[in-house]
Amino acid sequence: MCTTIADRHEFQGSAKGPDGWFTADHLYVGYDHPVHFDAEHAVSFDIVAEADGTAHRVAVELDPEAARTLGERLLAIADAADDYERTTSLHASASTNPAAR
């Protein structure tokens, strides 16, 4: 039975498919019957260029544990990126603003 668990999200980014890099603008995430993964259900996500008529697409199917690990790792990297940008921006402000020293 299909789960109908699905979500669509608009974003700005890029992805690499069989024809090379493309501008991606939508992310589809779901939990349902996989196409190529040997399991009853899988967490899947598709990175799509809808502006190109969805001709450009990268699809991934994962077991739920792998999806959780991926989510945790993505959040950890996003947090590290925020910390890096905050630190870089503070150093830049201090070096260009004598009052901040």
N, CA, C and O atoms as a printed pandas DataFrame, in Angstrom:
     atom_number atom_name residue_name chain_id  residue_number  x_coord  y_coord  z_coord
0              1         N          MET        A               1    0.839   -1.176    0.000
1              2        CA          MET        A               1    0.000    0.000    0.000
2              3         C          MET        A               1    0.888    1.245    0.000
3              4         O          MET        A               1    1.904    1.293    0.693
4              5         N          CYS        A               2    0.501    2.231   -0.769
5              6        CA          CYS        A               2    1.254    3.491   -0.831
6              7         C          CYS        A               2    1.047    4.280    0.460
7              8         O          CYS        A               2   -0.029    4.248    1.058
8              9         N          THR        A               3    2.086    4.980    0.874
9             10        CA          THR        A               3    2.020    5.728    2.126
10            11         C          THR        A               3    1.471    7.141    1.942
11            12         O          THR        A               3    0.894    7.699    2.876
12            13         N          THR        A               4    1.636    7.719    0.781
13            14        CA          THR        A               4    1.306    9.121    0.466
14            15         C          THR        A               4    2.056   10.117    1.356
15            16         O          THR        A               4    1.605   11.248    1.538
16            17         N          ILE        A               5    3.184    9.705    1.903
17            18        CA          ILE        A               5    4.024   10.610    2.691
18            19         C          ILE        A               5    4.965   11.313    1.721
19            20         O          ILE        A               5    5.862   10.693    1.151
20            21         N          ALA        A               6    4.750   12.622    1.539
21            22        CA          ALA        A               6    5.554   13.371    0.561
22            23         C          ALA        A               6    5.594   14.844    0.920
23            24         O          ALA        A               6    4.689   15.371    1.567
24            25         N          ASP        A               7    6.661   15.496    0.487
25            26        CA          ASP        A               7    6.835   16.925    0.725
26            27         C          ASP        A               7    7.582   17.534   -0.448
27            28         O          ASP        A               7    8.432   16.880   -1.052
28            29         N          ARG        A               8    7.274   18.764   -0.771
29            30        CA          ARG        A               8    7.938   19.510   -1.853
30            31         C          ARG        A               8    8.466   20.809   -1.265
31            32         O          ARG        A               8    7.769   21.487   -0.510
32            33         N          HIS        A               9    9.705   21.153   -1.616
33            34        CA          HIS        A               9   10.332   22.355   -1.073
34            35         C          HIS        A               9   11.089   23.088   -2.175
35            36         O          HIS        A               9   11.843   22.473   -2.931
36            37         N          GLU        A              10   10.891   24.384   -2.265
37            38        CA          GLU        A              10   11.616   25.208   -3.238
38            39         C          GLU        A              10   12.928   25.675   -2.604
39            40         O          GLU        A              10   12.954   26.036   -1.428
40            41         N          PHE        A              11   14.006   25.671   -3.371
41            42        CA          PHE        A              11   15.300   26.106   -2.860
42            43         C          PHE        A              11   16.177   26.598   -4.005
43            44         O          PHE        A              11   15.790   26.522   -5.171
44            45         N          GLN        A              12   17.341   27.093   -3.671
45            46        CA          GLN        A              12   18.330   27.508   -4.663
46            47         C          GLN        A              12   19.567   26.660   -4.483
47            48         O          GLN        A              12   20.106   26.561   -3.381
48            49         N          GLY        A              13   20.019   26.048   -5.564
49            50        CA          GLY        A              13   21.202   25.215   -5.478
50            51         C          GLY        A              13   21.557   24.644   -6.834
51            52         O          GLY        A              13   21.080   25.109   -7.869
52            53         N          SER        A              14   22.387   23.647   -6.808
53            54        CA          SER        A              14   22.752   22.970   -8.042
54            55         C          SER        A              14   22.983   21.503   -7.743
55            56         O          SER        A              14   23.206   21.113   -6.596
56            57         N          ALA        A              15   22.928   20.704   -8.781
57            58        CA          ALA        A              15   23.118   19.257   -8.654
58            59         C          ALA        A              15   23.825   18.766   -9.906
59            60         O          ALA        A              15   23.837   19.443  -10.934
60            61         N          LYS        A              16   24.410   17.585   -9.808
61            62        CA          LYS        A              16   25.114   17.018  -10.952
62            63         C          LYS        A              16   24.408   15.740  -11.384
63            64         O          LYS        A              16   24.257   14.804  -10.598
64            65         N          GLY        A              17   23.985   15.712  -12.625
65            66        CA          GLY        A              17   23.328   14.550  -13.208
66            67         C          GLY        A              17   24.190   13.965  -14.306
67            68         O          GLY        A              17   25.362   14.324  -14.426
68            69         N          PRO        A              18   23.642   13.079  -15.105
69            70        CA          PRO        A              18   24.419   12.428  -16.157
70            71         C          PRO        A              18   24.931   13.380  -17.236
71            72         O          PRO        A              18   25.903   13.079  -17.929
72            73         N          ASP        A              19   24.265   14.538  -17.375
73            74        CA          ASP        A              19   24.695   15.525  -18.371
74            75         C          ASP        A              19   25.524   16.650  -17.769
75            76         O          ASP        A              19   25.792   17.645  -18.442
76            77         N          GLY        A              20   25.936   16.508  -16.502
77            78        CA          GLY        A              20   26.738   17.537  -15.837
78            79         C          GLY        A              20   25.905   18.338  -14.842
79            80         O          GLY        A              20   24.804   17.938  -14.463
80            81         N          TRP        A              21   26.453   19.474  -14.431
81            82        CA          TRP        A              21   25.824   20.315  -13.410
82            83         C          TRP        A              21   24.618   21.048  -13.981
83            84         O          TRP        A              21   24.600   21.435  -15.150
84            85         N          PHE        A              22   23.608   21.232  -13.128
85            86        CA          PHE        A              22   22.429   22.009  -13.504
86            87         C          PHE        A              22   21.922   22.792  -12.302
87            88         O          PHE        A              22   22.169   22.421  -11.154
88            89         N          THR        A              23   21.211   23.880  -12.581
89            90        CA          THR        A              23   20.607   24.680  -11.524
90            91         C          THR        A              23   19.367   23.947  -11.027
91            92         O          THR        A              23   18.452   23.659  -11.799
92            93         N          ALA        A              24   19.345   23.649   -9.738
93            94        CA          ALA        A              24   18.226   22.934   -9.134
94            95         C          ALA        A              24   17.370   23.908   -8.341
95            96         O          ALA        A              24   17.885   24.850   -7.737
96            97         N          ASP        A              25   16.058   23.677   -8.345
97            98        CA          ASP        A              25   15.170   24.617   -7.657
98            99         C          ASP        A              25   14.097   23.972   -6.784
99           100         O          ASP        A              25   13.380   24.678   -6.075
100          101         N          HIS        A              26   13.973   22.656   -6.820
101          102        CA          HIS        A              26   12.977   21.985   -5.985
102          103         C          HIS        A              26   13.521   20.680   -5.407
103          104         O          HIS        A              26   14.313   19.977   -6.034
104          105         N          LEU        A              27   13.072   20.387   -4.202
105          106        CA          LEU        A              27   13.424   19.150   -3.521
106          107         C          LEU        A              27   12.123   18.429   -3.185
107          108         O          LEU        A              27   11.224   19.008   -2.575
108          109         N          TYR        A              28   12.031   17.184   -3.580
109          110        CA          TYR        A              28   10.900   16.329   -3.234
110          111         C          TYR        A              28   11.418   15.254   -2.285
111          112         O          TYR        A              28   12.418   14.595   -2.569
112          113         N          VAL        A              29   10.733   15.083   -1.160
113          114        CA          VAL        A              29   11.122   14.079   -0.166
114          115         C          VAL        A              29    9.889   13.241    0.146
115          116         O          VAL        A              29    8.786   13.771    0.281
116          117         N          GLY        A              30   10.082   11.935    0.259
117          118        CA          GLY        A              30    8.944   11.089    0.555
118          119         C          GLY        A              30    9.337    9.754    1.156
119          120         O          GLY        A              30   10.517    9.420    1.272
120          121         N          TYR        A              31    8.328    9.008    1.530
121          122        CA          TYR        A              31    8.508    7.656    2.041
122          123         C          TYR        A              31    7.458    6.787    1.364
123          124         O          TYR        A              31    6.264    6.913    1.636
124          125         N          ASP        A              32    7.909    5.912    0.486
125          126        CA          ASP        A              32    6.979    5.089   -0.267
126          127         C          ASP        A              32    7.735    3.935   -0.913
127          128         O          ASP        A              32    8.889    3.682   -0.569
128          129         N          HIS        A              33    7.106    3.243   -1.831
129          130        CA          HIS        A              33    7.745    2.134   -2.530
130          131         C          HIS        A              33    8.915    2.663   -3.363
131          132         O          HIS        A              33    8.738    3.586   -4.157
132          133         N          PRO        A              34   10.107    2.089   -3.189
133          134        CA          PRO        A              34   11.252    2.536   -3.989
134          135         C          PRO        A              34   11.177    1.994   -5.416
135          136         O          PRO        A              34   10.461    1.035   -5.702
136          137         N          VAL        A              35   11.920    2.623   -6.279
137          138        CA          VAL        A              35   11.996    2.186   -7.673
138          139         C          VAL        A              35   13.137    1.197   -7.849
139          140         O          VAL        A              35   12.970    0.177   -8.519
140          141         N          HIS        A              36   14.306    1.484   -7.253
141          142        CA          HIS        A              36   15.485    0.637   -7.453
142          143         C          HIS        A              36   16.041    0.018   -6.180
143          144         O          HIS        A              36   16.822   -0.929   -6.260
144          145         N          PHE        A              37   15.671    0.515   -5.024
145          146        CA          PHE        A              37   16.171    0.018   -3.744
146          147         C          PHE        A              37   15.360   -1.207   -3.348
147          148         O          PHE        A              37   14.132   -1.180   -3.427
148          149         N          ASP        A              38   16.015   -2.273   -2.929
149          150        CA          ASP        A              38   15.334   -3.525   -2.613
150          151         C          ASP        A              38   14.766   -3.495   -1.199
151          152         O          ASP        A              38   15.368   -4.024   -0.264
152          153         N          ALA        A              39   13.597   -2.868   -1.055
153          154        CA          ALA        A              39   12.901   -2.799    0.227
154          155         C          ALA        A              39   11.427   -2.523   -0.054
155          156         O          ALA        A              39   11.062   -2.063   -1.136
156          157         N          GLU        A              40   10.598   -2.810    0.928
157          158        CA          GLU        A              40    9.164   -2.543    0.763
158          159         C          GLU        A              40    8.900   -1.041    0.645
159          160         O          GLU        A              40    8.111   -0.607   -0.195
160          161         N          HIS        A              41    9.571   -0.248    1.498
161          162        CA          HIS        A              41    9.450    1.210    1.479
162          163         C          HIS        A              41   10.842    1.814    1.656
163          164         O          HIS        A              41   11.750    1.171    2.183
164          165         N          ALA        A              42   10.993    3.049    1.210
165          166        CA          ALA        A              42   12.264    3.754    1.363
166          167         C          ALA        A              42   11.996    5.248    1.478
167          168         O          ALA        A              42   10.993    5.762    0.983
168          169         N          VAL        A              43   12.917    5.925    2.140
169          170        CA          VAL        A              43   12.914    7.383    2.137
170          171         C          VAL        A              43   13.595    7.782    0.837
171          172         O          VAL        A              43   14.680    7.296    0.518
172          173         N          SER        A              44   12.958    8.660    0.098
173          174        CA          SER        A              44   13.547    9.082   -1.169
174          175         C          SER        A              44   13.568   10.594   -1.248
175          176         O          SER        A              44   12.735   11.282   -0.658
176          177         N          PHE        A              45   14.540   11.094   -1.992
177          178        CA          PHE        A              45   14.511   12.514   -2.309
178          179         C          PHE        A              45   14.982   12.712   -3.733
179          180         O          PHE        A              45   15.865   12.017   -4.234
180          181         N          ASP        A              46   14.359   13.686   -4.358
181          182        CA          ASP        A              46   14.675   14.054   -5.725
182          183         C          ASP        A              46   15.028   15.526   -5.741
183          184         O          ASP        A              46   14.289   16.356   -5.212
184          185         N          ILE        A              47   16.156   15.848   -6.345
185          186        CA          ILE        A              47   16.577   17.224   -6.553
186          187         C          ILE        A              47   16.294   17.507   -8.023
187          188         O          ILE        A              47   16.820   16.832   -8.908
188          189         N          VAL        A              48   15.457   18.511   -8.275
189          190        CA          VAL        A              48   14.894   18.710   -9.601
190          191         C          VAL        A              48   15.093   20.146  -10.073
191          192         O          VAL        A              48   15.125   21.086   -9.279
192          193         N          ALA        A              49   15.226   20.284  -11.389
193          194        CA          ALA        A              49   15.208   21.601  -12.038
194          195         C          ALA        A              49   13.845   21.746  -12.686
195          196         O          ALA        A              49   13.684   21.416  -13.861
196          197         N          GLU        A              50   12.857   22.234  -11.941
197          198        CA          GLU        A              50   11.517   22.361  -12.502
198          199         C          GLU        A              50   11.477   23.401  -13.612
199          200         O          GLU        A              50   10.682   23.283  -14.544
200          201         N          ALA        A              51   12.319   24.406  -13.519
201          202        CA          ALA        A              51   12.350   25.429  -14.555
202          203         C          ALA        A              51   12.698   24.815  -15.909
203          204         O          ALA        A              51   12.339   25.364  -16.951
204          205         N          ASP        A              52   13.392   23.684  -15.899
205          206        CA          ASP        A              52   13.758   22.981  -17.130
206          207         C          ASP        A              52   12.731   21.907  -17.489
207          208         O          ASP        A              52   13.018   21.042  -18.316
208          209         N          GLY        A              53   11.555   21.944  -16.893
209          210        CA          GLY        A              53   10.553   20.934  -17.164
210          211         C          GLY        A              53   10.873   19.597  -16.524
211          212         O          GLY        A              53   10.463   18.558  -17.042
212          213         N          THR        A              54   11.601   19.597  -15.402
213          214        CA          THR        A              54   12.047   18.424  -14.642
214          215         C          THR        A              54   12.898   17.449  -15.464
215          216         O          THR        A              54   13.058   16.291  -15.077
216          217         N          ALA        A              55   13.435   17.903  -16.581
217          218        CA          ALA        A              55   14.325   17.044  -17.373
218          219         C          ALA        A              55   15.603   16.747  -16.597
219          220         O          ALA        A              55   16.195   15.680  -16.762
220          221         N          HIS        A              56   16.027   17.670  -15.765
221          222        CA          HIS        A              56   17.214   17.457  -14.943
222          223         C          HIS        A              56   16.777   17.043  -13.554
223          224         O          HIS        A              56   16.003   17.741  -12.899
224          225         N          ARG        A              57   17.287   15.885  -13.105
225          226        CA          ARG        A              57   16.837   15.327  -11.836
226          227         C          ARG        A              57   17.896   14.379  -11.290
227          228         O          ARG        A              57   18.542   13.642  -12.035
228          229         N          VAL        A              58   18.056   14.417   -9.971
229          230        CA          VAL        A              58   18.884   13.444   -9.265
230          231         C          VAL        A              58   17.983   12.818   -8.212
231          232         O          VAL        A              58   17.357   13.531   -7.426
232          233         N          ALA        A              59   17.912   11.491   -8.190
233          234        CA          ALA        A              59   17.041   10.786   -7.249
234          235         C          ALA        A              59   17.875    9.889   -6.337
235          236         O          ALA        A              59   18.866    9.296   -6.765
236          237         N          VAL        A              60   17.457    9.799   -5.067
237          238        CA          VAL        A              60   18.144    8.961   -4.082
238          239         C          VAL        A              60   17.084    8.208   -3.279
239          240         O          VAL        A              60   16.066    8.786   -2.899
240          241         N          GLU        A              61   17.322    6.921   -3.022
241          242        CA          GLU        A              61   16.452    6.106   -2.178
242          243         C          GLU        A              61   17.299    5.521   -1.046
243          244         O          GLU        A              61   18.358    4.942   -1.291
244          245         N          LEU        A              62   16.824    5.678    0.201
245          246        CA          LEU        A              62   17.576    5.245    1.381
246          247         C          LEU        A              62   16.681    4.487    2.349
247          248         O          LEU        A              62   15.465    4.678    2.372
248          249         N          ASP        A              63   17.304    3.619    3.155
249          250        CA          ASP        A              63   16.539    3.046    4.248
250          251         C          ASP        A              63   16.382    4.136    5.319
251          252         O          ASP        A              63   17.174    5.077    5.345
252          253         N          PRO        A              64   15.386    4.031    6.193
253          254        CA          PRO        A              64   15.144    5.099    7.171
254          255         C          PRO        A              64   16.357    5.447    8.039
255          256         O          PRO        A              64   16.571    6.620    8.347
256          257         N          GLU        A              65   17.154    4.449    8.440
257          258        CA          GLU        A              65   18.332    4.732    9.274
258          259         C          GLU        A              65   19.357    5.566    8.503
259          260         O          GLU        A              65   19.927    6.509    9.053
260          261         N          ALA        A              66   19.589    5.229    7.255
261          262        CA          ALA        A              66   20.521    6.012    6.436
262          263         C          ALA        A              66   19.981    7.430    6.239
263          264         O          ALA        A              66   20.750    8.391    6.223
264          265         N          ALA        A              67   18.661    7.561    6.089
265          266        CA          ALA        A              67   18.062    8.896    5.934
266          267         C          ALA        A              67   18.256    9.723    7.207
267          268         O          ALA        A              67   18.552   10.916    7.138
268          269         N          ARG        A              68   18.087    9.078    8.375
269          270        CA          ARG        A              68   18.317    9.795    9.643
270          271         C          ARG        A              68   19.773   10.245    9.758
271          272         O          ARG        A              68   20.053   11.380   10.145
272          273         N          THR        A              69   20.691    9.350    9.421
273          274        CA          THR        A              69   22.117    9.687    9.487
274          275         C          THR        A              69   22.425   10.841    8.543
275          276         O          THR        A              69   23.134   11.777    8.915
276          277         N          LEU        A              70   21.896   10.780    7.324
277          278        CA          LEU        A              70   22.113   11.868    6.376
278          279         C          LEU        A              70   21.563   13.178    6.933
279          280         O          LEU        A              70   22.228   14.212    6.864
280          281         N          GLY        A              71   20.354   13.137    7.484
281          282        CA          GLY        A              71   19.763   14.348    8.063
282          283         C          GLY        A              71   20.602   14.916    9.198
283          284         O          GLY        A              71   20.820   16.125    9.268
284          285         N          GLU        A              72   21.073   14.048   10.085
285          286        CA          GLU        A              72   21.926   14.489   11.197
286          287         C          GLU        A              72   23.217   15.109   10.692
287          288         O          GLU        A              72   23.644   16.147   11.197
288          289         N          ARG        A              73   23.844   14.483    9.698
289          290        CA          ARG        A              73   25.112   14.986    9.159
290          291         C          ARG        A              73   24.906   16.317    8.444
291          292         O          ARG        A              73   25.731   17.223    8.564
292          293         N          LEU        A              74   23.799   16.436    7.697
293          294        CA          LEU        A              74   23.500   17.706    7.026
294          295         C          LEU        A              74   23.288   18.824    8.038
295          296         O          LEU        A              74   23.785   19.934    7.848
296          297         N          LEU        A              75   22.547   18.539    9.124
297          298        CA          LEU        A              75   22.325   19.549   10.162
298          299         C          LEU        A              75   23.641   19.936   10.837
299          300         O          LEU        A              75   23.867   21.114   11.114
300          301         N          ALA        A              76   24.507   18.964   11.103
301          302        CA          ALA        A              76   25.799   19.257   11.731
302          303         C          ALA        A              76   26.650   20.153   10.830
303          304         O          ALA        A              76   27.287   21.092   11.308
304          305         N          ILE        A              77   26.660   19.865    9.537
305          306        CA          ILE        A              77   27.440   20.691    8.610
306          307         C          ILE        A              77   26.829   22.084    8.494
307          308         O          ILE        A              77   27.562   23.071    8.443
308          309         N          ALA        A              78   25.488   22.183    8.449
309          310        CA          ALA        A              78   24.833   23.488    8.382
310          311         C          ALA        A              78   25.140   24.311    9.631
311          312         O          ALA        A              78   25.370   25.516    9.536
312          313         N          ASP        A              79   25.147   23.666   10.805
313          314        CA          ASP        A              79   25.507   24.367   12.051
314          315         C          ASP        A              79   26.960   24.838   12.007
315          316         O          ASP        A              79   27.255   25.965   12.405
316          317         N          ALA        A              80   27.864   23.991   11.530
317          318        CA          ALA        A              80   29.276   24.375   11.412
318          319         C          ALA        A              80   29.436   25.532   10.423
319          320         O          ALA        A              80   30.250   26.430   10.642
320          321         N          ALA        A              81   28.667   25.511    9.347
321          322        CA          ALA        A              81   28.729   26.604    8.367
322          323         C          ALA        A              81   28.257   27.911    8.996
323          324         O          ALA        A              81   28.864   28.960    8.778
324          325         N          ASP        A              82   27.169   27.854    9.782
325          326        CA          ASP        A              82   26.690   29.058   10.478
326          327         C          ASP        A              82   27.750   29.597   11.430
327          328         O          ASP        A              82   28.000   30.802   11.468
328          329         N          ASP        A              83   28.376   28.704   12.201
329          330        CA          ASP        A              83   29.436   29.116   13.127
330          331         C          ASP        A              83   30.589   29.760   12.367
331          332         O          ASP        A              83   31.105   30.800   12.777
332          333         N          TYR        A              84   30.988   29.148   11.272
333          334        CA          TYR        A              84   32.086   29.671   10.452
334          335         C          TYR        A              84   31.742   31.061    9.931
335          336         O          TYR        A              84   32.559   31.977   10.026
336          337         N          GLU        A              85   30.548   31.226    9.384
337          338        CA          GLU        A              85   30.153   32.522    8.826
338          339         C          GLU        A              85   30.058   33.586    9.908
339          340         O          GLU        A              85   30.438   34.735    9.681
340          341         N          ARG        A              86   29.550   33.215   11.094
341          342        CA          ARG        A              86   29.482   34.167   12.207
342          343         C          ARG        A              86   30.880   34.601   12.620
343          344         O          ARG        A              86   31.133   35.791   12.811
344          345         N          THR        A              87   31.785   33.644   12.757
345          346        CA          THR        A              87   33.159   33.942   13.159
346          347         C          THR        A              87   33.865   34.778   12.103
347          348         O          THR        A              87   34.540   35.754   12.435
348          349         N          THR        A              88   33.718   34.411   10.847
349          350        CA          THR        A              88   34.344   35.155    9.753
350          351         C          THR        A              88   33.810   36.575    9.703
351          352         O          THR        A              88   34.573   37.521    9.505
352          353         N          SER        A              89   32.519   36.730    9.879
353          354        CA          SER        A              89   31.910   38.055    9.816
354          355         C          SER        A              89   32.341   38.908   11.012
355          356         O          SER        A              89   32.527   40.116   10.863
356          357         N          LEU        A              90   32.503   38.303   12.197
357          358        CA          LEU        A              90   32.973   39.050   13.365
358          359         C          LEU        A              90   34.410   39.524   13.169
359          360         O          LEU        A              90   34.743   40.659   13.512
360          361         N          HIS        A              91   35.269   38.652   12.612
361          362        CA          HIS        A              91   36.659   39.033   12.353
362          363         C          HIS        A              91   36.740   40.131   11.302
363          364         O          HIS        A              91   37.561   41.040   11.420
364          365         N          ALA        A              92   35.908   40.060   10.290
365          366        CA          ALA        A              92   35.889   41.072    9.228
366          367         C          ALA        A              92   35.429   42.403    9.798
367          368         O          ALA        A              92   35.991   43.446    9.464
368          369         N          SER        A              93   34.408   42.381   10.657
369          370        CA          SER        A              93   33.916   43.614   11.267
370          371         C          SER        A              93   34.968   44.238   12.169
371          372         O          SER        A              93   35.157   45.454   12.157
372          373         N          ALA        A              94   35.644   43.424   12.941
373          374        CA          ALA        A              94   36.682   43.931   13.858
374          375         C          ALA        A              94   37.849   44.535   13.097
375          376         O          ALA        A              94   38.415   45.538   13.532
376          377         N          SER        A              95   38.215   43.948   11.978
377          378        CA          SER        A              95   39.380   44.450   11.250
378          379         C          SER        A              95   39.059   45.693   10.431
379          380         O          SER        A              95   39.974   46.446   10.096
380          381         N          THR        A              96   37.787   45.936   10.096
381          382        CA          THR        A              96   37.432   47.114    9.305
382          383         C          THR        A              96   36.825   48.216   10.130
383          384         O          THR        A              96   36.634   49.325    9.631
384          385         N          ASN        A              97   36.509   47.934   11.411
385          386        CA          ASN        A              97   35.888   48.919   12.262
386          387         C          ASN        A              97   36.770   49.130   13.492
387          388         O          ASN        A              97   36.769   48.306   14.407
388          389         N          PRO        A              98   37.526   50.239   13.516
389          390        CA          PRO        A              98   38.425   50.472   14.658
390          391         C          PRO        A              98   37.691   50.520   15.991
391          392         O          PRO        A              98   38.275   50.159   17.013
392          393         N          ALA        A              99   36.435   50.952   16.019
393          394        CA          ALA        A              99   35.683   51.028   17.267
394          395         C          ALA        A              99   35.368   49.643   17.805
395          396         O          ALA        A              99   35.107   49.484   18.997
396          397         N          ALA        A             100   35.391   48.657   16.949
397          398        CA          ALA        A             100   35.070   47.282   17.370
398          399         C          ALA        A             100   36.267   46.597   18.011
399          400         O          ALA        A             100   36.128   45.499   18.550
400          401         N          ARG        A             101   37.423   47.212   17.964
401          402        CA          ARG        A             101   38.633   46.597   18.533
402          403         C          ARG        A             101   38.703   46.766   20.021
403          404         O          ARG        A             101   39.655   46.306   20.651
